[in-house]
Amino acid sequence: MSDNKNKVWVTGHKSPDTDSICSAIAYANLKNTIDSEKEYIPAKAGDISNETAFVLEYFGLTEPHTLKDVRPQLSDVDFHHVKGADKEMSIRSAWEKMKEEDIVTLPIVDGDEIEGVVTIGDISRSVFNVFDGIHISEAATPFKNIKEVLNAEVLSGDESKVFDDGKVTVSARVSASMAETVGENDIVLLENVKESQMNAIELGASCIIMCNNADVDDDVIKLAKEKGCNVLRTRFDPFTCGRLITQSIPIRSICKKRDALITFELNDYVEDITEHITGVRYRYFPVEDENGKYVGMVSKGNLLSAGKKKLILVDHEEKTQAVDGIDTAEILEIIDHHRLGGMTTPSPLYARVQPVGCCCTIIYEMYKEAGVTPDKKMAGLMLSAIISDTLLFKSPTCTPADKKAGEELAKLAGVTAEDFAKEMFKAGSDLGSKEPKEIFFMDFKKFEIEGKNIGVGQVSTINSDEIDDIHKKISGVMDEVLAEKGLDNAFLMITDIMEESSKVVCGGNDGINIIEQAFGKNAEGDAVYLEGVVSRKKQMIPGIMGVLQ
């Protein structure tokens, strides 16, 4: 069975900012505290920023799991965790194992790695195709397999040897005629005739098998030891022995080898697998983890049971900002502080959307409502998100609830908000080493407004001197940004935290005109300087919407 049925992924938007990452971690922590029936896993839908990296390192936390596509994967499927078999296993034992476990395909492994598979059909064909004893030696059959299949007793010899030369023959009762049928290294099936037993050994047999529980004199055992001949005894008659012994050959001699197999990894997407095996006649396929370790077998029927990934969305609910494959997932909750963006779900869900400056403000309120006091790490994360989203309470998006939450969280985290903010903003504004498009997409959101695809990125700095450098970098890649994201217009807000202003670089045919109309300011080249404008959510997007509507 899959281990993913009770997993719930908590994730923010693409191009995640500090609030998106901190909200995912903090809310997953709260849910794990109050709900023991599920496992809540924080995730990120993109690379984190310098600012977020600083926050995580400061409070001793690791980056969340990366989850960029939520289409069902093989890890979401209830496939068969069939234990692998050793390649030396006899086809008889393989057949019995497959009947016992009610399977038609048996994986063959070497340690943790898949070596091949053997099917019921492979075994059936091998049994019907073996008409002589030579095939058994050609398969390099271990003597221990022969002992096992015949349920035989070892009277003398080394069962660890391999029968790889000679044939299997049934001795005539007249010992004088044995030289015509018994050759060197043969396996000879015998009955209770001492002279025949001795003659078979003298003729160089590698093994004599006493059928019908025949008696064996000490003289025979002594000679067998001298000649290095194995001596086995079984209750079966020669005819039955001859029929059973063909089932002792190892499964490696009839299996499909690794290079002929179609294998899949746990991270493979179900829809890709389904396309790949269309028209393939095999029913079962080996599954490996990301390290190449065998974990089970998946059938075409199993793929139909692929479960949807369960998600909680934080800091967004617009489809254009969500992880890829969002339509295939089951959304359980939405926690957000932005405008409603048209996300639809097939069934009711818990949604909490409040007009505050930061999603972590809402999550902190939920901690208090649940009677859970966040530890220093969680308090520090939520404080960092509030400082980031409200620009240390200076943004017009900041509400009394944000400020109150920030003050309480600073005490719980054991930091001074102002001092910590300076360190955090300094770490986040170190943009000199980044590529232009990397800067643009650090905190980027895509919106659909009146049929137009609009992209708005935002970077913040406490170093006014680098604003013009960032502007020049972005101007050179704006056309690439438009094409890459399929946008009609693109804007980058370069926000000066200390001066509480933004320089907006515009892209698209009417980008400059939109910003000039929205804010009543004149452009200088491809950018507009906006004093007092620092919020994408409360100032930039509403201004653009006002013009386009």
C-alpha positions as MATLAB code, in Angstrom:
seq = 'MSDNKNKVWVTGHKSPDTDSICSAIAYANLKNTIDSEKEYIPAKAGDISNETAFVLEYFGLTEPHTLKDVRPQLSDVDFHHVKGADKEMSIRSAWEKMKEEDIVTLPIVDGDEIEGVVTIGDISRSVFNVFDGIHISEAATPFKNIKEVLNAEVLSGDESKVFDDGKVTVSARVSASMAETVGENDIVLLENVKESQMNAIELGASCIIMCNNADVDDDVIKLAKEKGCNVLRTRFDPFTCGRLITQSIPIRSICKKRDALITFELNDYVEDITEHITGVRYRYFPVEDENGKYVGMVSKGNLLSAGKKKLILVDHEEKTQAVDGIDTAEILEIIDHHRLGGMTTPSPLYARVQPVGCCCTIIYEMYKEAGVTPDKKMAGLMLSAIISDTLLFKSPTCTPADKKAGEELAKLAGVTAEDFAKEMFKAGSDLGSKEPKEIFFMDFKKFEIEGKNIGVGQVSTINSDEIDDIHKKISGVMDEVLAEKGLDNAFLMITDIMEESSKVVCGGNDGINIIEQAFGKNAEGDAVYLEGVVSRKKQMIPGIMGVLQ';
ca = [
       0.000    0.000    0.000;
       1.083    3.600   -0.598;
       2.505    5.556    2.332;
       1.041    8.793    0.967;
      -2.655    8.436    1.794;
      -2.446   10.539    4.944;
       0.050   13.085    3.634;
      -1.130   16.655    3.194;
       1.133   19.157    1.455;
       1.061   22.749    2.688;
       2.365   25.040   -0.029;
       2.518   28.643   -1.071;
       2.677   30.143   -4.548;
       5.241   29.982   -7.334;
       8.230   32.320   -6.952;
       7.706   32.172   -3.186;
       8.444   35.140   -0.966;
       9.243   34.967    2.736;
       5.571   34.981    3.760;
       4.787   32.085    1.419;
       7.572   29.875    2.823;
       7.089   30.833    6.464;
       3.323   30.358    6.216;
       3.757   26.847    4.824;
       6.187   25.824    7.568;
       4.292   27.450   10.429;
       0.866   26.179    9.366;
       2.119   22.627    8.776;
       3.610   22.749   12.275;
       0.287   23.862   13.764;
      -1.684   21.190   11.900;
       0.717   18.448   12.988;
       0.305   19.645   16.582;
      -3.501   19.516   16.595;
      -4.154   16.655   14.136;
      -2.333   13.350   14.705;
      -4.238   11.428   12.023;
      -2.469   13.084    9.086;
       1.064   14.150    8.243;
       1.310   17.778    7.145;
       4.383   18.544    5.042;
       5.484   22.104    4.228;
       6.484   22.606    0.604;
       7.791   25.277   -1.714;
       6.761   25.741   -5.333;
       9.964   27.479   -6.389;
      13.402   28.624   -5.288;
      13.666   30.699   -2.147;
      15.061   34.241   -2.008;
      18.158   35.473   -0.194;
      15.892   37.008    2.415;
      14.070   33.746    3.084;
      17.335   31.801    3.169;
      18.600   34.211    5.845;
      15.443   33.725    7.925;
      15.613   29.918    7.783;
      19.290   29.880    8.695;
      18.804   32.425   11.485;
      16.170   30.272   13.171;
      17.866   26.961   12.422;
      15.354   25.536    9.938;
      15.812   23.767    6.614;
      14.128   24.570    3.319;
      10.770   22.879    2.746;
      10.394   20.056    0.254;
      10.190   21.261   -3.349;
       6.793   20.564   -4.920;
       6.447   22.149   -8.350;
       3.941   19.709   -9.863;
       1.119   17.985   -7.985;
      -0.047   15.573  -10.660;
      -0.395   12.030   -9.242;
       2.925   10.211   -9.099;
       3.755    6.566   -8.700;
       4.337    7.279   -5.004;
       0.595    8.053   -4.785;
      -0.357    4.626   -6.186;
      -1.206    1.503   -4.166;
       1.239   -0.832   -5.904;
       2.448   -4.305   -4.851;
       5.404   -4.401   -2.467;
       6.470   -7.858   -3.641;
       9.674   -9.094   -2.021;
      12.352   -9.854   -4.591;
      13.746  -13.352   -5.156;
      17.339  -14.533   -5.523;
      18.377  -15.333   -9.087;
      19.498  -18.848   -8.021;
      16.005  -19.801   -6.833;
      14.641  -22.879   -8.608;
      11.708  -22.468  -10.951;
       9.800  -24.899   -8.710;
      10.284  -22.624   -5.666;
       9.450  -19.576   -7.754;
       6.203  -21.213   -8.899;
       5.237  -22.056   -5.306;
       6.078  -18.537   -4.106;
       3.958  -16.983   -6.849;
       0.993  -19.227   -5.989;
       1.343  -18.434   -2.299;
       1.444  -14.670   -2.872;
      -1.091  -14.758   -5.717;
       1.166  -12.990   -8.200;
       2.016  -13.684  -11.837;
       5.327  -11.788  -11.989;
       8.226  -12.313   -9.592;
      11.012   -9.720   -9.348;
      14.603  -10.945   -9.162;
      16.927   -8.794   -7.082;
      20.563   -8.571   -6.148;
      20.639   -6.823   -2.804;
      18.458   -3.731   -3.353;
      18.704   -3.646   -7.141;
      16.364   -5.210   -9.679;
      18.066   -7.793  -11.921;
      15.101   -9.156  -13.852;
      11.615  -10.596  -13.611;
      10.171  -14.053  -14.197;
       6.522  -14.670  -15.044;
       4.181  -17.634  -14.759;
       4.400  -17.860  -18.540;
       8.208  -18.041  -18.433;
       8.056  -20.934  -15.971;
       5.398  -22.805  -17.935;
       7.367  -22.524  -21.156;
      10.564  -23.692  -19.469;
       8.879  -26.797  -18.043;
       7.389  -27.808  -21.395;
      10.578  -27.016  -23.319;
      12.968  -29.141  -21.203;
      13.055  -32.593  -22.795;
      16.528  -33.770  -21.725;
      18.964  -33.512  -18.850;
      21.521  -31.492  -20.775;
      19.449  -28.322  -20.345;
      19.875  -28.571  -16.563;
      23.671  -28.394  -16.823;
      23.471  -25.645  -19.458;
      21.557  -23.621  -16.882;
      24.397  -24.141  -14.336;
      21.973  -25.550  -11.797;
      23.052  -25.511   -8.117;
      22.941  -28.929   -6.450;
      21.051  -27.340   -3.562;
      18.187  -26.684   -5.993;
      18.150  -30.347   -6.980;
      18.119  -31.385   -3.336;
      15.257  -28.969   -2.633;
      13.075  -30.005   -5.586;
      13.498  -33.732   -4.860;
      13.139  -33.194   -1.107;
      16.314  -35.273   -0.930;
      18.703  -36.248    1.854;
      22.412  -35.556    1.324;
      24.339  -38.726    2.184;
      27.685  -37.467    0.933;
      29.240  -34.578   -0.972;
      29.047  -30.812   -1.292;
      25.612  -29.424   -2.149;
      27.109  -25.952   -2.773;
      28.511  -27.227   -6.084;
      26.969  -26.321   -9.422;
      25.904  -28.864  -12.040;
      27.260  -27.209  -15.190;
      28.578  -30.176  -17.203;
      26.979  -33.485  -18.132;
      23.428  -34.747  -18.353;
      20.769  -36.415  -16.255;
      20.261  -40.091  -16.991;
      18.313  -43.034  -15.542;
      20.524  -46.093  -14.991;
      19.633  -49.476  -16.483;
      19.363  -52.256  -13.915;
      22.086  -54.214  -15.738;
      25.284  -52.547  -14.572;
      27.285  -53.871  -17.510;
      25.392  -51.617  -19.937;
      25.920  -48.401  -17.911;
      29.052  -47.395  -19.823;
      26.856  -46.840  -22.898;
      24.622  -44.311  -21.137;
      26.547  -42.770  -18.227;
      29.197  -40.158  -18.994;
      31.583  -38.119  -16.929;
      29.929  -35.483  -14.667;
      26.449  -36.947  -15.242;
      23.699  -37.085  -12.645;
      22.513  -40.692  -12.461;
      19.140  -41.757  -11.065;
      19.542  -45.185   -9.434;
      17.681  -47.798   -7.416;
      18.750  -50.401   -4.832;
      21.529  -52.103   -6.833;
      24.940  -51.699   -5.206;
      26.884  -52.755   -8.338;
      25.136  -50.069  -10.411;
      25.829  -47.462   -7.758;
      29.530  -48.316   -7.685;
      29.768  -48.419  -11.490;
      28.143  -44.975  -11.872;
      30.702  -43.493   -9.506;
      33.594  -45.210  -11.298;
      32.319  -43.869  -14.638;
      32.776  -40.300  -13.319;
      29.238  -39.299  -12.318;
      29.144  -36.007  -10.418;
      26.074  -37.085   -8.496;
      24.082  -40.292   -7.928;
      20.530  -40.051   -6.662;
      19.062  -43.035   -4.808;
      15.374  -43.292   -5.774;
      12.653  -44.990   -3.724;
      14.738  -44.396   -0.573;
      17.213  -47.041   -1.733;
      19.797  -48.338    0.723;
      23.419  -47.279    0.287;
      26.314  -49.342    1.632;
      29.266  -47.778    3.364;
      31.477  -48.978    0.498;
      29.460  -46.787   -1.917;
      29.733  -43.726    0.337;
      33.480  -44.293    0.742;
      34.029  -44.516   -3.029;
      31.837  -41.430   -3.612;
      33.963  -39.413   -1.219;
      37.136  -40.564   -2.937;
      35.800  -39.588   -6.369;
      34.113  -36.331   -5.232;
      30.652  -37.600   -6.174;
      27.556  -36.265   -4.426;
      25.126  -38.877   -3.101;
      21.458  -37.944   -2.557;
      18.488  -40.083   -1.522;
      14.822  -39.360   -2.248;
      11.506  -41.102   -1.799;
      10.498  -40.492   -5.429;
      10.792  -43.186   -8.113;
      13.129  -42.660  -11.108;
      10.346  -41.520  -13.431;
       9.085  -38.867  -10.977;
      12.647  -37.781  -10.229;
      13.337  -37.315  -13.915;
      10.266  -35.149  -14.238;
      10.879  -33.063  -11.088;
      14.585  -32.479  -11.572;
      13.921  -30.297  -14.621;
      12.222  -27.858  -12.228;
      15.471  -27.278  -10.334;
      17.001  -24.938  -12.906;
      17.581  -21.387  -11.544;
      15.201  -18.638  -12.557;
      18.077  -16.510  -13.884;
      18.224  -18.879  -16.862;
      14.655  -18.102  -17.978;
      14.003  -14.566  -16.675;
      13.803  -11.285  -18.548;
      17.047   -9.470  -17.793;
      17.354   -5.904  -16.501;
      18.202   -4.401  -19.890;
      14.958   -5.781  -21.330;
      12.709   -4.421  -18.567;
      10.528   -1.329  -18.441;
      11.063    0.182  -14.989;
       9.665    3.272  -13.298;
      10.623    5.522  -10.386;
       8.431    6.642   -7.499;
       8.627   10.252   -8.724;
       7.350    9.418  -12.225;
       3.967   10.916  -13.099;
       1.117    8.475  -13.637;
      -0.035   10.059  -16.887;
       3.492    9.756  -18.328;
       3.683    6.094  -17.291;
       0.281    5.348  -18.808;
       1.380    6.779  -22.146;
       4.641    4.817  -22.024;
       3.040    1.390  -21.465;
       0.179    1.742  -23.921;
       0.334   -1.303  -26.169;
       2.878   -3.126  -23.983;
       1.734   -6.685  -23.298;
       3.369   -7.015  -19.882;
       1.107   -6.522  -16.862;
       3.593   -5.699  -14.111;
       6.571   -3.347  -14.005;
       9.330   -2.905  -11.393;
       9.352    0.288   -9.312;
      12.525    1.914   -7.957;
      13.157    4.832   -5.663;
      15.299    7.849   -6.581;
      18.431    5.916   -5.577;
      17.693    2.961   -7.858;
      16.539    0.720   -4.992;
      13.799   -1.784   -5.865;
      10.577   -1.083   -3.922;
       7.808   -3.086   -5.614;
       5.800   -3.957   -8.717;
       3.088   -1.857  -10.320;
       0.378   -3.127  -12.639;
      -1.684   -1.309  -15.225;
      -4.669   -1.792  -12.930;
      -2.822   -0.158  -10.028;
      -2.399    3.017  -12.068;
      -6.170    3.447  -12.139;
      -6.128    3.788   -8.339;
      -3.740    6.746   -8.331;
      -4.813    9.013   -5.505;
      -4.941   12.782   -5.724;
      -2.391   14.753   -3.735;
      -4.008   16.576   -0.824;
      -3.106   20.263   -0.576;
      -3.515   23.224    1.706;
      -2.832   26.511   -0.080;
      -1.332   29.354    1.940;
      -0.669   32.958    0.894;
      -2.508   32.520   -2.434;
      -5.588   31.044   -4.047;
      -5.185   32.141   -7.666;
      -4.779   29.331  -10.152;
      -2.141   31.239  -12.134;
       0.068   31.350   -9.029;
      -0.453   27.762   -7.930;
       1.812   24.766   -8.486;
       1.526   22.957  -11.802;
      -1.147   20.261  -11.985;
      -3.372   21.999   -9.431;
      -6.481   20.714  -11.255;
      -5.506   17.138  -10.385;
      -5.141   17.791   -6.638;
      -7.633   17.781   -3.793;
      -7.554   21.168   -2.057;
      -8.506   20.837    1.606;
      -7.958   24.396    2.857;
      -7.055   27.892    1.724;
      -5.468   30.432    4.077;
      -4.883   33.778    2.349;
      -4.852   37.569    2.640;
      -5.162   38.569   -1.034;
      -8.055   39.269   -3.357;
     -10.202   36.335   -4.459;
      -8.811   35.150   -7.771;
     -11.407   32.737   -9.078;
     -10.144   29.391   -7.754;
     -12.932   26.808   -8.005;
     -13.098   23.423   -6.282;
     -15.391   20.422   -6.865;
     -16.319   20.140   -3.179;
     -16.612   22.441   -0.137;
     -13.443   23.262    1.778;
     -12.221   25.332    4.696;
     -11.225   28.797    3.499;
      -9.978   31.675    5.627;
      -9.303   34.941    3.835;
      -8.708   38.073    5.904;
      -7.759   41.625    4.828;
      -4.447   41.797    6.673;
      -0.937   42.573    5.503;
       0.508   39.101    5.923;
      -0.720   35.507    5.765;
       1.322   34.644    8.864;
      -0.788   37.111   10.843;
      -3.787   34.877   10.148;
      -1.840   31.740   10.998;
      -0.673   33.234   14.294;
      -4.303   33.976   15.162;
      -5.083   30.319   14.416;
      -2.317   29.238   16.808;
      -3.923   31.293   19.552;
      -7.414   30.011   18.730;
      -6.111   26.430   19.001;
      -4.445   27.177   22.324;
      -0.969   26.498   20.917;
       1.957   28.756   21.818;
       4.529   28.783   19.008;
       8.119   28.027   20.002;
      10.947   30.463   19.250;
      11.547   29.060   15.753;
       7.909   29.223   14.659;
       7.460   32.639   16.274;
      10.577   33.870   14.486;
       9.325   32.590   11.137;
       5.944   34.268   11.454;
       7.541   37.509   12.659;
       9.907   37.460    9.658;
       6.985   37.063    7.258;
       5.082   39.974    8.821;
       8.142   42.242    8.733;
       8.763   41.273    5.086;
       5.198   41.733    3.854;
       4.550   44.959    5.744;
       8.066   46.411    5.301;
       8.418   46.610    9.084;
       4.838   47.905    9.481;
       5.409   50.777    6.987;
       3.366   49.369    4.100;
      -0.216   50.597    3.572;
      -1.200   46.917    3.720;
      -0.226   46.784    7.379;
      -3.183   46.575    9.763;
      -3.380   46.847   13.556;
      -3.660   43.045   13.604;
      -0.306   42.720   11.817;
       1.402   45.141   14.195;
      -0.055   43.435   17.279;
       0.951   39.990   15.996;
       4.461   41.248   15.187;
       4.954   42.647   18.683;
       3.786   39.430   20.364;
       5.847   37.206   18.077;
       9.007   39.276   18.622;
       8.720   38.596   22.368;
       8.191   34.868   21.777;
      11.129   34.754   19.350;
      13.402   36.692   21.709;
      14.356   39.337   19.139;
      13.871   43.073   18.605;
      11.787   43.579   15.463;
      13.667   46.675   14.274;
      17.145   45.190   14.703;
      16.178   41.885   13.157;
      14.479   43.650   10.217;
      17.695   45.509    9.340;
      19.639   42.237    9.160;
      16.919   40.517    7.168;
      16.462   43.332    4.637;
      20.224   43.636    4.218;
      20.481   39.930    3.383;
      17.544   40.162    0.987;
      18.772   43.231   -0.865;
      22.097   41.693   -1.891;
      21.154   41.454   -5.582;
      24.453   42.337   -7.277;
      25.440   38.734   -8.036;
      22.061   37.651   -9.429;
      21.124   37.345  -13.095;
      18.453   39.768  -14.440;
      15.676   37.195  -14.875;
      16.545   35.649  -11.524;
      15.925   39.050   -9.947;
      12.645   39.524  -11.801;
      11.248   36.156  -10.708;
      12.422   36.291   -7.070;
       8.964   37.430   -5.962;
       6.771   37.231   -9.043;
       3.019   36.835   -9.382;
       0.866   36.404  -12.445;
      -2.663   37.784  -12.696;
      -5.436   37.614  -15.271;
      -7.202   40.979  -15.429;
      -9.904   41.706  -18.000;
      -8.562   39.034  -20.341;
      -4.964   40.220  -20.076;
      -2.098   38.259  -18.556;
      -0.220   40.575  -16.233;
       2.997   39.701  -14.367;
       4.237   41.764  -11.431;
       7.551   41.138   -9.692;
       8.884   42.955   -6.666;
      12.313   43.265   -5.049;
      13.151   45.327   -2.022;
      16.388   47.038   -1.112;
      17.798   49.208    1.638;
      20.585   50.364   -0.677;
      19.274   53.197   -2.855;
      22.454   53.180   -4.923;
      21.693   49.802   -6.500;
      18.205   50.706   -7.771;
      19.463   52.138  -11.079;
      21.725   49.092  -11.616;
      18.775   46.752  -11.117;
      16.718   48.871  -13.505;
      19.330   48.560  -16.263;
      19.572   44.786  -15.802;
      15.806   44.282  -15.998;
      15.305   46.535  -19.038;
      17.504   44.211  -21.067;
      15.429   41.079  -20.395;
      11.872   42.408  -20.294;
      11.012   41.052  -23.762;
      12.286   37.623  -22.706;
      10.143   37.749  -19.565;
       7.047   38.586  -21.593;
       7.638   35.702  -24.009;
       8.647   33.141  -21.368;
       5.543   33.666  -19.216;
       3.090   34.458  -22.030;
       2.374   37.934  -20.669;
       0.732   40.966  -22.206;
       2.446   43.257  -19.702;
       5.147   42.835  -17.089;
       6.202   45.136  -14.280;
       8.996   45.020  -11.712;
       8.653   47.064   -8.547;
      12.102   47.990   -7.206;
      11.095   49.087   -3.722;
      13.305   51.309   -1.564;
      12.408   50.289    1.978;
      14.053   53.249    3.653;
      12.589   55.877    1.294;
       9.180   54.103    1.092;
       9.023   54.383   -2.690;
       9.251   52.196   -5.774;
      10.730   52.486   -9.231;
       8.489   50.468  -11.578;
      10.083   49.066  -14.735;
       7.410   48.484  -17.409;
       7.167   45.955  -20.228;
       4.630   45.333  -22.978;
       3.156   47.644  -25.612;
       1.048   49.729  -23.235;
       2.821   49.007  -19.933;
       4.079   52.553  -19.409;
       0.680   54.009  -20.285;
      -1.051   51.736  -17.739;
       1.196   52.848  -14.868;
       1.067   56.517  -15.856;
      -2.747   56.423  -15.882;
      -2.956   54.386  -12.682;
      -0.795   56.727  -10.600;
      -0.846   60.023  -12.504;
       2.940   60.075  -12.879;
       5.091   60.543  -15.976;
       7.570   57.898  -17.067;
      11.267   58.356  -17.550;
      12.150   55.934  -20.336;
      10.648   52.553  -19.463;
      10.218   53.236  -15.732;
       7.978   55.299  -13.461;
       9.062   56.574  -10.041;
       6.239   56.226   -7.492;
       6.716   57.889   -4.142;
       4.786   56.217   -1.310;
       3.979   53.123   -3.388;
       5.442   50.003   -1.757;
       2.623   47.433   -1.838;
       1.930   45.195   -4.795;
      -1.287   43.891   -3.262;
      -2.881   47.120   -2.043;
      -1.444   49.707   -4.417;
       0.062   48.246   -7.582;
      -2.543   45.624   -8.525;
      -5.599   47.770   -7.684;
      -4.071   50.613   -9.750;
      -3.563   48.356  -12.777;
      -7.046   46.884  -12.388;
      -8.571   50.370  -12.245;
      -7.080   51.219  -15.639;
      -7.863   47.915  -17.375;
     -11.422   47.781  -16.090;
];
